[in-house]
Amino acid sequence: MSDKVKILLAEDDTNLGMLLSNYLKAKNFDVTLCVDGEIALRRFKEQLFDFIILDVMMPVKDGFTVAKEIRSVDTEIPILFLTAKSMKEDKLTGFEAGGDDYLTKPFSMEELLARINAILKRSYKEGKKETVFSVGDVQYDYLQQSIIIKADTKKLTTKENELFYLLVKQDGEVLDRNEALNHVWGDDNYFNGRSMDVYITKLRKYLSDSEKVEIINVHGKGFRLLVK
């Protein structure tokens, strides 16, 4: 797996959406295209992204609403709004919803790319793109979806990888059970909860060779990655 920036793009105009997606892919971005805000929010909860592009005027859920819901669980991920509106009040609404930048249609592909790169440059400086971790005697690579213990490499499935990433990013703090379910499974219902318990068991098996790292239960709250 290459170290590509993962972009979630929500645009209900099919032609423009495909045009933007193909252009960004040609610029070496990993793009997931959604045709409405509801689908975009679902994708955001299912996997990890580095950058969000939201059209403001979308069916089901508009861009501002999606941004507010994303910001309720992730205060850091960059959000760029695309809109046909240019009124000052609309731009203010976008920034109040948690947007980092605002691009008014029509725009050039070059300007879009420049805006994305400028925002990502600031994000990298603040250390938000960390993907390789050393935890005790465990080496973890999020992009490669792998855990290395005593020179033995274990490959993770997508859900195992997303769940372990959340545990690692907590840096020893408790990972709330419901937050993990919503982020990795998109819903914190009973059946997803049972599924997550199975994945936690699998991750514990992978870590069984480690002498310093284990996943512990925190009763009534969630899980914690304990480094001895």
C-alpha positions as CSV (number, residue, x, y, z in Angstrom):
1,M,0.0,0.0,0.0
2,S,1.5,3.4,-1.0
3,D,1.6,6.4,1.2
4,K,-1.3,8.3,-0.5
5,V,-3.3,11.0,1.1
6,K,-6.9,9.7,1.5
7,I,-9.6,12.2,0.4
8,L,-13.3,11.8,1.0
9,L,-15.0,13.7,-1.8
10,A,-18.8,14.4,-1.6
11,E,-20.3,16.0,-4.8
12,D,-23.8,15.3,-6.1
13,D,-23.1,16.5,-9.6
14,T,-22.0,13.2,-11.2
15,N,-20.0,14.7,-14.0
16,L,-18.1,17.2,-11.8
17,G,-17.6,14.5,-9.1
18,M,-16.0,12.1,-11.6
19,L,-13.9,14.9,-13.1
20,L,-12.6,16.0,-9.7
21,S,-12.0,12.4,-8.6
22,N,-10.1,11.4,-11.7
23,Y,-8.0,14.6,-11.6
24,L,-7.0,14.1,-7.9
25,K,-6.3,10.4,-8.5
26,A,-3.9,11.5,-11.4
27,K,-2.2,13.7,-8.8
28,N,-1.6,10.6,-6.6
29,F,-4.4,11.0,-4.1
30,D,-6.6,8.1,-2.9
31,V,-10.1,9.4,-3.5
32,T,-13.5,8.0,-2.3
33,L,-16.3,9.7,-4.2
34,C,-19.8,10.0,-2.7
35,V,-23.0,11.4,-4.3
36,D,-24.7,12.8,-1.2
37,G,-24.0,13.8,2.3
38,E,-25.5,10.8,4.0
39,I,-23.3,8.4,2.1
40,A,-20.2,10.6,2.8
41,L,-20.9,10.5,6.5
42,R,-21.3,6.8,6.4
43,R,-17.9,6.4,4.6
44,F,-16.3,8.7,7.1
45,K,-17.4,6.5,9.9
46,E,-16.3,3.3,8.1
47,Q,-12.6,4.3,7.5
48,L,-10.0,6.8,8.1
49,F,-9.4,9.8,5.8
50,D,-6.8,12.6,5.7
51,F,-8.9,15.2,4.0
52,I,-12.6,16.0,3.3
53,I,-14.0,17.9,0.3
54,L,-17.7,18.7,0.7
55,D,-20.1,20.2,-1.8
56,V,-22.4,22.5,0.1
57,M,-25.7,21.9,-1.8
58,M,-26.3,18.2,-1.6
59,P,-29.4,16.0,-1.3
60,V,-30.2,14.2,2.0
61,K,-27.6,16.0,4.0
62,D,-26.0,19.3,2.9
63,G,-22.2,19.9,3.3
64,F,-22.6,22.2,6.3
65,T,-24.6,19.5,8.2
66,V,-22.1,16.8,7.3
67,A,-19.2,19.0,8.4
68,K,-20.8,19.7,11.8
69,E,-21.3,15.9,12.4
70,I,-17.7,15.2,11.4
71,R,-16.4,17.9,13.7
72,S,-18.3,16.4,16.6
73,V,-16.0,13.3,16.4
74,D,-12.9,14.7,14.7
75,T,-11.7,18.3,15.3
76,E,-8.5,18.0,13.3
77,I,-9.3,16.6,9.8
78,P,-9.1,19.3,7.1
79,I,-12.4,20.2,5.5
80,L,-12.7,22.1,2.2
81,F,-16.2,23.3,1.0
82,L,-17.2,23.5,-2.7
83,T,-20.1,25.8,-3.5
84,A,-21.8,27.9,-6.1
85,K,-22.6,30.4,-3.4
86,S,-20.3,33.4,-2.9
87,M,-22.2,35.5,-0.4
88,K,-20.2,36.5,2.7
89,E,-22.8,35.0,5.0
90,D,-22.5,31.6,3.3
91,K,-18.7,31.6,3.7
92,L,-19.1,32.5,7.4
93,T,-21.5,29.6,7.8
94,G,-18.9,27.3,6.2
95,F,-16.2,28.4,8.6
96,E,-18.6,28.2,11.6
97,A,-19.4,24.6,10.5
98,G,-15.8,23.7,10.9
99,G,-14.4,24.3,7.4
100,D,-10.8,25.1,6.8
101,D,-11.3,26.7,3.4
102,Y,-14.0,27.6,0.9
103,L,-13.8,27.3,-2.9
104,T,-16.5,29.0,-5.1
105,K,-17.6,27.4,-8.3
106,P,-16.5,27.6,-11.0
107,F,-12.9,27.0,-10.1
108,S,-9.8,25.7,-11.9
109,M,-8.4,22.3,-11.0
110,E,-5.0,24.0,-10.4
111,E,-6.6,26.2,-7.7
112,L,-8.3,23.2,-6.0
113,L,-4.9,21.4,-5.9
114,A,-3.2,24.4,-4.6
115,R,-5.8,24.8,-1.8
116,I,-5.5,21.1,-0.8
117,N,-1.7,21.2,-0.8
118,A,-1.6,24.4,1.3
119,I,-4.0,22.9,3.9
120,L,-2.1,19.6,4.0
121,K,1.2,21.4,4.4
122,R,-0.1,23.0,7.6
123,S,-1.5,19.7,8.7
124,Y,1.8,17.9,8.2
125,K,3.6,20.6,10.2
126,E,1.3,19.9,13.1
127,G,2.0,16.2,13.0
128,K,-1.4,15.0,12.0
129,K,-0.1,12.5,9.3
130,E,1.7,10.2,11.7
131,T,1.3,6.6,10.3
132,V,4.3,4.7,11.7
133,F,4.5,3.9,15.4
134,S,6.8,2.3,17.9
135,V,4.9,1.0,20.9
136,G,6.9,-0.9,23.4
137,D,8.4,-3.8,21.5
138,V,5.8,-3.5,18.7
139,Q,6.3,-1.7,15.4
140,Y,3.1,-0.7,13.7
141,D,2.6,0.7,10.2
142,Y,-0.9,2.0,9.6
143,L,-0.5,2.4,5.8
144,Q,1.1,-1.1,5.4
145,Q,-1.6,-2.5,7.8
146,S,1.1,-4.5,9.6
147,I,2.4,-5.2,13.2
148,I,6.0,-6.4,13.6
149,I,7.0,-8.2,16.8
150,K,10.4,-9.8,17.1
151,A,10.9,-9.7,13.3
152,D,7.6,-11.4,12.8
153,T,5.2,-9.4,10.6
154,K,1.5,-9.8,11.0
155,K,-0.8,-8.4,8.3
156,L,-4.1,-6.8,9.5
157,T,-7.5,-6.7,7.9
158,T,-9.0,-3.3,7.2
159,K,-11.2,-3.3,10.4
160,E,-8.4,-4.7,12.5
161,N,-6.1,-2.0,11.2
162,E,-8.6,0.8,11.9
163,L,-9.3,-0.4,15.4
164,F,-5.7,-0.8,16.3
165,Y,-4.9,2.6,14.9
166,L,-7.5,4.1,17.2
167,L,-6.0,2.3,20.2
168,V,-2.5,3.5,19.3
169,K,-3.6,7.1,18.8
170,Q,-5.1,7.2,22.3
171,D,-1.5,7.0,23.6
172,G,-2.4,5.0,26.7
173,E,-5.7,6.7,27.3
174,V,-9.0,4.8,27.2
175,L,-10.6,4.2,23.8
176,D,-14.3,4.7,24.3
177,R,-16.2,1.7,23.1
178,N,-19.1,3.6,21.4
179,E,-16.7,6.0,19.7
180,A,-14.7,3.1,18.3
181,L,-17.9,1.4,17.0
182,N,-19.1,4.5,15.3
183,H,-15.8,5.2,13.7
184,V,-15.0,1.7,12.5
185,W,-18.4,0.2,12.0
186,G,-20.5,3.3,11.6
187,D,-23.0,2.3,14.3
188,D,-22.7,1.3,18.0
189,N,-25.5,-1.3,17.9
190,Y,-25.4,-4.6,19.8
191,F,-24.4,-6.8,16.8
192,N,-21.5,-4.5,15.8
193,G,-20.4,-4.5,19.5
194,R,-20.2,-8.3,19.4
195,S,-18.2,-8.1,16.1
196,M,-15.8,-5.6,17.7
197,D,-15.2,-8.0,20.6
198,V,-14.1,-10.6,18.1
199,Y,-11.7,-8.2,16.5
200,I,-10.3,-7.2,19.9
201,T,-9.7,-10.9,20.6
202,K,-7.9,-11.2,17.2
203,L,-5.7,-8.2,18.0
204,R,-4.8,-9.7,21.4
205,K,-3.7,-12.9,19.7
206,Y,-1.5,-10.9,17.4
207,L,0.1,-9.2,20.4
208,S,0.5,-12.4,22.4
209,D,4.2,-12.6,21.4
210,S,4.8,-9.1,22.8
211,E,6.4,-8.8,26.2
212,K,5.4,-5.2,26.7
213,V,2.1,-4.5,25.0
214,E,-1.4,-5.7,25.7
215,I,-5.0,-4.6,25.2
216,I,-6.9,-4.4,28.5
217,N,-10.7,-3.9,29.1
218,V,-11.7,-0.8,31.1
219,H,-15.1,-1.8,32.6
220,G,-18.0,0.3,31.4
221,K,-15.8,2.4,29.2
222,G,-13.8,0.6,26.5
223,F,-10.3,-0.5,25.9
224,R,-6.7,0.7,26.6
225,L,-3.4,-0.2,25.0
226,L,-1.2,-0.9,28.0
227,V,2.6,-0.6,27.5
228,K,4.5,-2.2,30.4
